[in-house]
Amino acid sequence: MQQRHRVQTAIVTLVAMGIVGVAQAEPDPAPARGLSLEEVIVTATKRAENIQNIPVTISAMTADTLIRRGITQTQDLSGSVSSLVVMSAHGKAQPNFNLRGVGVANEFNPNIASPIGLYVDENYLSFRASHGQQIYDLERIEVVKGPQGTLYGRNTTGGAINIITRKPTLGDTNGYVQAGYGNYDRWKLAGAVEGTLISDRLGVRVAGILEKGDGWQKNVDPDNARVTKDFNSVNNVAGRVIFRLKPSDDINIHLKGYIARDNPIGAAVTTKTPLGTDFFGYSRNGLKKNEFEVDTLGELYVKTYGVQLTFDWELGDTTFTSITGYDRARYKNQTDCDGAPITECSADYDSKSEQFNQDVRLTYSSDGLKLIGGLYYGWDQINNDPRFCIFCDPAHLTNFNPPIFTPAAIASGLLNLAQPLGALIAHSHFDQTRASYAGYAEGSYELAEKLKVTLGLRFTHDDYLYANGRTILFGPDRVTPMATSVPLTFPIDLTVPGIRRDGSIDKLTGRLIVDYHVTDDVMVFASYSRGYRAGSFNGLSYQDESQIYLVAPETLQAYEAGIKSQFWNKRVQFNASAFYYDYGNQQTQTCHGGICSLGGANARVIGFDADLTAQVLENFRLTAGLGLLDSKYDKGEIIANRPVGGNPVPYAPEVTANIGAEWNIIETSLGNVDLYAEGQYVGKMFYEPYNGETKIHTRQVQEGYWLVNTRLSLTSEKYTFALWAKNLFDKVYYPYAGDQTTFIGMEYFVRGTPRTYGAEVQINF
């Protein structure tokens, strides 16, 4: 009730601020030079437009903004964008995005599509493990909020994140070299260089980054000499080359190739035991906040590479665009899923991904009319080879005989593989293939002066295939295959075909928008949009073939009203929107008793977003953002046979906020001295769908917290020297958690990054 009241109050505030914006939009004397806010051009609607003229809620961060805020990985976007939370069970790899309450919850299957689509230069990346590797040498990042069921390559329910890299300008040779060093012995080398090979016709830009450093989580287990390295380390390298060919004034061709590799020691889990110890008598008593005890190394490996060809041909008022992308990736992760010095649970994830995207479109623009239409084809395949070891340290498991198998498996004679104090060793495999075909069209027409209507439609056909599904169970020697649980054979019979499932779906989605320019600087809009997230298969179905099924796509219908305004001679910018989401079949993974299932439930989300930028003085700028959410599962909804009706949606904080100040302290002969400081607030949120009114496990909640970041820099035309700090006050928080109390008697948490600080220098040429 309190949250609903806050949302209602925010909507009233939106209307009031709109009235103020209209009043302030009356002509004023010409502003002093340097006081007006700069224009931000984005391509979120597949054409270059001023962000203030687009009737869609978009947060855009330019290259300078990314540097000031220290955004060097996708997790750094969390808190910088209102109503956006980014978390991961594996550190930098495979980030999970939650935007306005729409996300994958605590999903960590690599084969699941994200409800927040991630695009690099308009090329959709389906493999979530690769989503954290492209944050360097950027032009900007755009976060588009709301269902994307019209113009974007893959349908999504929550929104899209567009990463736009810097391209050759066909001008003079230029570039930069950057070096940095920080605590935990972390260092970075980065740079880029571009040059023109043929004047005004052919250019190239090459960029790269190398990062290394120790981890900040300390393993103190004395009995495991093999596991001596600190966890959450840094070991990344990436490179990109872009050629730009302009054979004529109306044709632009970009050819890009990239490669990236991350190979750090990943995140370690921190355990909490509601009963004082887990089922085997272990507890964290005596450990400090950055200490833990595990017997699995936790090595993480992510490698991606790909090519992309973008072709633009201007034909008068019409532009033809073709975007072709091919990408491959490999993801390996050794995970200690019990957070203990004995092997109650460990998992080695190993996945390969291959994908192809082709998008062709025509855009037309004239006075009062804008049209866009195109065709899209996308294909991706994931080969999944996880290995699980459950109760693999029998010498230490002295007081529990775990119910490992399902009744069907026990009835088939598999119980002898799980003798008291015995181990379950499982090697699972499946191949998942998805193909998506779509046609789309959208038109914007000026019905009257300052009044415009936009209508877009997209028809999509998706095919899904799950093939070669098999799980092999090994004997106590961990080498000899004894049986298969998927499909069920005992003794083992590998001549039985692997499990195969398939399915297809057709969806019509789109949006309707009406916008009105009250003045040249104030626009109000209202919209209806619909999107969906592709269906998928349970990637952790290794115990029983009944766990293998196609989860139907989730759908979202959004109703939104907003305002975009600038006033006080463009020194102040205020954008806000209120929305209502009708959320259908939210795909949610839950794990209980060692069994993970993938299901869906209906929910609704009511929310409010606002962003404010004010150039208070010529040398002082304030920014602020606010997001309010009231999310609930519908009455009577059930996930994995447990009621969730009335509970909040996971990872949907009631409040997110940020406030920042940018101060040009002094201008000297050596350069400008600038100070940037910001505070980011993430409100109370639950990790699982069961932790609202039912409060089954009260630990599965993160209370609200603030993070403070700052940066002091000296900048000239030729160089920049900066000191920076993130999480300045060393706040302890847990952006990700899971519940295994019904499995081994513990809950696990992944701690957020503690205080980090350092210095960096950049030389431009």
N, C-alpha and C positions, 0 to 999 in steps of 0.2 A: 504493500500500500504506500509506504514512504517513497519507494522508487518510482511508482506510477505518478505520485504527486510531483516528484522532481521532474519527470518528463513533461507533465502538463505545464509546470512552471516554465520549463525551458521553451516550450512552444509559444507561450505567451511572450517570453523574452524575445523570441525570434520575430514575432509580429511587431513588438515595440521597437526593436532595433531596425526593422525595415522602415517603420515610420520615421525614425530618427534619420536613417540613411536618405530617405526622400527629402526630408527637410534640409539636411546638410548639403544636398546635391545642388542647391541653388548656386549660381555663379558667384565666385569669390574673386578677389584680386589675384593676379597671377602669382603663383607660389615662387618662393626663392629657389634658385637653381640647386638641384641635388636633393630637394625635399620630396618630390613625387616618387611614389613607388614604381619600380621598373615593371615593364610588361613581361609576363611569362607566357611563352608560346608552348603549347603542348600538341601532341598528335593522338590523344586518347580517342578521338572520333575518326581516326584514319585520314585526317587532313590537318594541316597546321593552322591552329586558331588560338586566339587569346583565351586563356583559361577563364576569364571573367565573362566571356560571351557564350560559354558552353553550359546548357541547362542540365548538367550532370555534376554530382559531387566528386571532386577530384582534389587530391593533395599532390602537389608537385614540388620536388626539391631539385634545385639547380646544382651544378658542380660546386659552386662556392658554398651553398648551403650544406651539401654533403660533407665538405671538408670541415666547416665550422662545427658541425654536430658530431664529427668523428664517426660517421657511418662508413664502416669498412666491411661489414658483413650484413646479411639480411636480418639477423637478430637485432641489429642496432635500430632497425625501423620501428621496433616495438617501443611505444611511448613517444616517438617522434611524430606519429600520425594518430590522431584521435580515433578511438575505437578499434585500433589495430594492436593485436597481441601476437608475438612471434616466439615460439618455444620449440624445444627439441629434446628428445631422449638421448641424443648422441652428440651434443656439443654443436659445432658449426654445421655438421652434415644433416641433411634431411630436415630442414626447418618446417614446422607446422604453423601455418598462418590462420589466425582467427580474426575476421573483419566484421564488425558489427554483430558479433555473436555467431557468425557462420564460420565453421572450421571443421577440421578432422578430429577434434577432441584429442585424446591421447593415442591416436592411431600411429603405428610405426611400421606398418606393412609397406614395403617399397612399391607394391603393385597398385596401390590405391591412388586414384586421381585426386588432386587437390581441388577443393571448392573455390580456391583463390588461384586463378590461372597466372602463371609466371611466364612472361615473354621477354626475350632479349632481341631488340631490334625487330619486333613484331613476329619473331619465330617462337612458337609455343614449345615449352619444355615440359614433357609429361613426367619424366623421371624425377621424383622429389628429392632424391639424394644429390642431384646436381644443382639444386636451387641456391646454393650458397657460394658459388664459385665465380661469379661474374662481376663482383663489386670493385672494379678498378677502372681508371681512365674513362670516366663516364661524363656524358653531357647532362643527364638528369635522370631522375626516377619519378614515375607517375604512379599513384595509387588511385585506381578507379573503384568507387564504392557502389555496391548494388549488383544485382544479377546482370551477367553479360551474355545475353541470349540473342544478340543480333549481329554485331560486326566482328566479334572476336573468333579466332580460329577454333577453339574448343568452348563449348557451353560451360558456364560456371554459375554457381548460385550466389557466391559472396562478393565477387569482384575480380579485378585484375591488377597485377603489378607489372608495369612496363619499365624495363631497364634499357636505357638508350645510351649506346656507346658513342664515343667521339669518333668522327669520321674525318678523312682528309678534306681540307678546304680548297686545295689547288692554289694555295698562296705560297708564301715564302717558306723555306725550311724552318721548322721550329720544333720545340719539344721541351722536356724537363727531366731532371733526375731528382729522386727523392730518397732520403735515408732517414731512418728513425730507430730509436732505442728506448726500451722501457723496462719496468720492473719484471721480475721473473725471467730476466736475461733474454728478453724478446727483442728481436731486431727485424727491420724491414728494409728492403731495397725495391724501388719501383721507378718506372719511368716510361716515357713515350717519345717517339720522334716521328715526324712526318715530313715528306718532301714531295715536290712536283717533278715527275719524270718527263712529262711532256707539257709544256706551258698550256695552262687552261684546259687540258684534256685528260691527263693521266697523273694520278697521285697515289701515295701509299702512306699508311700510318701503322707503326708497329708499337705495341705496348706490352708491358710485362710487369710481374710482381713476384717477389720472393720473400717469404716470412718464415722465421724459425724462432723457437723459444721454449723454455721449460714450462711444465704444467704447474698449476697452483693447488692441486689436490695431492696430498701426501699419503702414500700407502705405507702403513706402519706394521704390516703383518710380518712378524719375524720368521715365520716358518716357510715362507715362500720366496726364496732367493731369486727365483726366475722373474718375479714381479717386483722389480726394484724401481721402475721409472715412475716419475710423477705423472699424474693424469691431467687431462685437459691441457695438453701442450699444443704447440703450433708448429706445423711443418707443411707449408703450402708453396706451390709454384704454379704460375699461370702465364700464358702468353696469347697474344692476339695480333693478327695482321689483317688490314683492310685495304683493298685496292679500290680506287674510284676511277671509273672511266666515263668520260663525257664526250662521246664521239661527235655530238652536235649540241646546240644550245638547248634542245628540248628533250634530250635523252640523258638519263643518269643511271649508271650501273655500279653497284657495290658488290664486291666479292670478298667474303670474310672467311677466315679460317681461325680456329682457336683450339687450345689444349690446356687442360688444368689437371693438377694432381694434388690431393691432400693426403698426407700420411702421418698424422699425429697419433698420440695416445689419446683416446677419446674420453668422454665424461665418465666419471664413476658415480654410482648411486649411493646416496646416504639413506640408511634404513631407520625406520621407527617401528617400535614393537608395542602395539596396544596392550599386550598381556605382560609386558616387562621383558620378555625374551621371545624369540621366534620358536617354532615347534622343536628346534634342536638345541635350545638353551643358549643361543647367542644373543648378545645385546651390544650396543655401542658404548656402554658405560666407560668413562675415562678418556674418550676420544675428543679432540678439539674440533672446531667447526670445519676446518679444512682437512681433517684426517679421516681415514677410513681403512678398512682391512678387507682385501679381496685376494683371490688366488687366480684370477684371470687377467692377462696382460692388458686387454682392452685396446689393441691396435686397430686403428681405423684407416681405411684406404678407399679413396674416391678418385676415379680418373674419368674425365670426360673429354671428348674432342668432337669437332664437327665443322661443317662448311655451310655457308649460306650465300645465296645469290639473290640480290634485290634489283629489279629492273623497273624504272619509272620512265614513262614516255608521255610528254605533254602534247596534247592534240587540241590546241585552242582552249576552249572551256572544259575540255574533258582530259582526264589523265588515266592512262592504263598502268596498272601496277601488278607485278608478279613477284611473289616471295617464295623461294624454294629453300628448304632447310633439311639437312641430314645430320643426325647426332647419334653418338654412341657413348655408353657409360658403363662403368664397373663399380660396384659398391661392395666392400667387405668390412665387417665389423665384428670384433670379438667382444661380447657383452657378458659381464658378470651381473646376472639379473637377480642375485640374492643379496649383494652387498655384504657378504660375509667371507671369512677366511676359509670356509669349507665349501665344496662344490655342491650346494643344494640345487643350484640352477645356473647353467651357463648356456650361451647361444652364440653360434658363429653364423652370421648372416652373410650370404654371398649371392649377389644379383647382378645380372647383365641386362643392359637396355639398348635397344636400337629403335630409332624412330625416323619418320619422314613426314614433312609437311609441305603442302603446296596450296597457296592462296593466290587467286587472280581476281582482280576487281577493276571496275571503272568508276571514276568519280567525276561528277559534273557540277559546275557551279556557275550561276548567273544571278542577276539581280532578283532577289525574292525566292529563288529556288535552288536547292542543293539536293543532289541525288548520288547514291552510291549503291552498287550492286556487284555481287561476285559469287564465285564458287570456291569451295574448300574441300581438300582431301587430307586426312591425317591418318597415319598408321604407326602403331608402336607395338613392340613385343618386349616382354620381360621374362627372362629365364631365372627362376628362383631356386637356390640350392642351400637352404638353411640346415644347420646341424644343431641338435639339442642334446644336452647332457643333464639329466635330472637325477639327483641323489647319487652323484658320482664319487662321493667320498665316504664309502660305507663305514670306514673305521671310526668316523666321528658321529655318525647318525645312530645314536644309541637309544633313543626313546620314542621312535615314531616309525610305524609301518605305513607308508603313504598309499592311499588308494589311487594308483597311477592310471589304471586302465578303465575304459568305459565297460559297461556290462557286456556288450557284444564282443569285445576283445577278450575278456575273462572267459566267456563261454567258449571261445575258440582255442583255449589252451595256452594263452599268452601269459598267464599268471606266473609261470615258472621263470619268466624273464624279470619279474619284479619280486623276487624272493625278499623276505624281510632284510632290510639294510642293503638291498641290491640296487643296481643302477638301471636307468632307462637311457639308452643311447639311440637316437633317431636321426636319420638322414632323409630329409624331405626334398622333393623336387616337383616343380610344375612349370609349364610355359603358358603365359597369358598373352593373347593377341587381341588388340582392339583396332578396328577400322571405322573411321568416321567420314561421312559424306554430307555436305551441306551446301545449300544455296541461300543467299540472303540478299535483301534489298532494304534500303531506307531512304526516305525522302523528307526534306524540311521545306515547308512552304510558308511564306509570309502572307497570312490571311488579311492583315490590315497593317497599317503603319505601326511598327513596334510589337505586333502580335504574330507569333509564329507557332506552327504546329509541326511535330515530327512524328512520323510513323515508320516503324521498322519491323520486319518479319524475317524469321529464319526457319527453314525446315531442315532437320537433321535426321539422318539414318545412321545408327551405330550397330556394328556387329561385334560380338564378344565370343572369345574362344578360350577355354581352359583345357589344356591337353597334357598328356604324359604325367598325370598326377600320381605320385608314388611316395610312400614313406617306408623306409627299411629300418627294422629294429635289430640291434646288435646284442650279442650275448654279453655275459659278465667280463669276458676278455676284451671287450670293446672293439674287436676286430671281426669276429665271425658273425655274418648275417644269419639271423634265426627266423625272422618272420617279417611280414609286411602288415601294417595296420591300414594302409591305403594303397591298393585295395586289400581286403583282409585275406591273408594266406598264412597258414601254419601247418606244417613246416613251410619255409619260404618257397615261393614259386614265382620266379621272375618272368615266366612265360605268360602269366596273366596280364592282359593289357592294362596300361595305366588308365586312370580315371579321365574321362573326357566330359566336359559340359560346354554348352554353347547357348547363345541367345542373341536376340536383336531387339531394337526398339526404334520407333519413329516419334519425333517430337516437333511440335510447332511452338516456337517461342518468339519473343519480340518485345517491343516497347512503344508506348505512346507518351509524348511529352508536349506540353503547352507552356510556352514562355512569353513573358511580356516585359518589355523594357519601359519601366516607369519613367526613367530619364536615361541619358546616355551612360550614366554610371551606376544605375540600379536596375537589376533584373530580378523578377520573381518567376518561379516555375513550379509546375506540378507534373507528376509522371506516374505511370504504371509500367512495370517491367516484369518479365518472367524469364527465368533461366533454370537450368538443371545441371546436375553433376552426373557424369557417366556412371553407369552401374559397374560393379566389380565383384571379384571373388575373394573369399576369406583367405588371406595369405598365410595364416597360421593354422591351417586345418591339417595337422599331421597325425591326429589320433584316430580319426574315424571318418570314413568317406561321407557320412551324413552331414559333416561340417562343411562340405564343399557345395556351395550353391551360389547362384547369381543374385546379388543384392540389387534390387530395383533402383533406378536412378533416384536421387533426391531432387526435389523441386522447390522453387521459391518464387512466390509472387510478392512484389514489393510495391507499396504505395508511398509516394514521397512528395513533399512540398518544401521549397527552399527559396533562399534569397542570395544573390551575389551583388555586392555593393562596394563602391568606393566613394569616399566623401572627404571633406576638408582638403579640397584641391588634390585629390588622389594621394593624400598622405596617410589615410586610414583605409584599410580594406577589411570588410566584415562579410564572411560567407557562413551560412548556416542552413541546416535542413532538418526536418522531422520526418520520421518514416515508420511504417508498419510493415512487418514481414510475416507472411503466412508460409511457414516452413514445413514442407512435407517430406516424410521418410528420411529424416536426417541420418546419414550413414554413420554409425558409431561402433567402434570396437570396444569390447569389454572382455576382461580376462578374470576368471574365477575358478579356483580349484585346479589351476594349471591348464584350463580349457579356455581358449579364446574364440569368441564368436563375433560376427559382424551382422548388425541388425539396423533397423530404422524405426524412427518415432516421429510423430508430428509435434510441432511447437509453434509458438508465435513470439516475435521480438518487436518491442516498441522502443524507439530510440531517438536520439537527438545528437547532432554534430554541429560544432561551431569552430571557426578559425578566425583569428584576428591578427592583423599586422598593422602597426602604427609607427610611422616615421616621426617620432616625437620631436626630435631636433635633427639638424643636419648630420650630427655625428652620433645619434642615439636612436635605436630601433627596438621596439618591443614586439614579441610574437606570443600568441597564446592559442591553445586548442582545448576543446572540451568535448567529451563523448559520454553520453548517458545511455544505459541499456536497462531494459526490464524484460528478461527472457523467461519463458516458462514452457515446459512440456504440457501438451493438452491433457485434460482430465482423462484418466483411465489408460494412459499410454503405458506400455510395458516394453522393457528392453531386457533380453536374456532372462525372461521369466520373472523379472523383478519390477515392481511398480515405480514409475518415475513421474507420474502426473503431478503437475504443480511445481516440480523442481526446476531450478534454473539450468540453462544449457551450459555444458562444460566450457571452461576457458572464455567465459563471457563476463568480464568484470562490470560491475554496476557503473563504475565511473573510471574514465581515463582522462588525464589532463596533462598539459605541458605548458610551461611558460618559460620564455627565453628573453635575454637582453643582449643586444649587440652594441658595443660602445667603442667608437673610434676615439681613443683617449687623447692621442696627440699625433701630429704630423711633424716629422723631423726630416733632416737631410738624408738620414739613413733609410727612411721609410715610415709607414704608418704603424702605430702601435694600437692594436685592437684587442678587446677583451670580449669573449663570449661566454655566457653562463646560462644554464638551463636546468630546470627541474622537471622531472617526469613522474607522474603518479599513475599507478595501476591499482584499481580498487579490488575489493574482495571478489574472489572467484573460486569456483569449485573445479576439481580435476576430473570428476566422473559424474555421470548423470544421476547417480543415486544419492548425492550428497546435499540435497536441498532440504525440504521439509522432513524427509524420512531420517536424515542424519544417521545413517547406518555406521559410517566411520567418520567421526568428527575431525580426524586429522587430515582428511582429504580436502582441505580448503587452504587457500592462501589469502591471508588478510592483506589489506591495502598497504602499499609501501611507496616511498619516494626514492628516486635516484637523482643525484645531482652530478652534472658534467660541466666541465669548463675548459677553455682554451685561451691562451694568451699568445699573440703572434706579433711579429715585426715583419712587415711586407713591403717590398719595393717591386719595381718592374722586373728586376732580375732575380730576386731571391725571396724566400720566406723562411723565417725561423720561428718555431712554435713550441710551447710547453702545453701539455694537455693532461687531463685527468678524467677518468670515468668512474662512476660510483664513488664519488669523492669521500663520502662518509662511511664507506665499506658496509653498506647495508646487506644483511643476510636475507635472501629470498629464494624461493623455489618456483621457477616458472613451469616445471613439469613434474608430474608424480604419477604413480600407479599403485594399485591395491592388490596385494597378494596375501591378505590375511587368511583367506580360505584355502590357500595353497601351502604356504610355509610359515604363516603366522607373522608376516611383516608387511609394511608399506615401504615403498622406495620413492626417493625424491632426488631430483637432479638440481643441484644448487646453481643459482645464477652467478655470473662472473663477479668476483670481489673487486675491490679497488685496484685499478690499474692506472699507471701514469707513465709519462715519457716525454721525450723531446724529438723533434724532427726538423729537417732542413730540406728545402727544395730550391733547386737552381734552374731557372728558365733560360732558354736560349732560342 
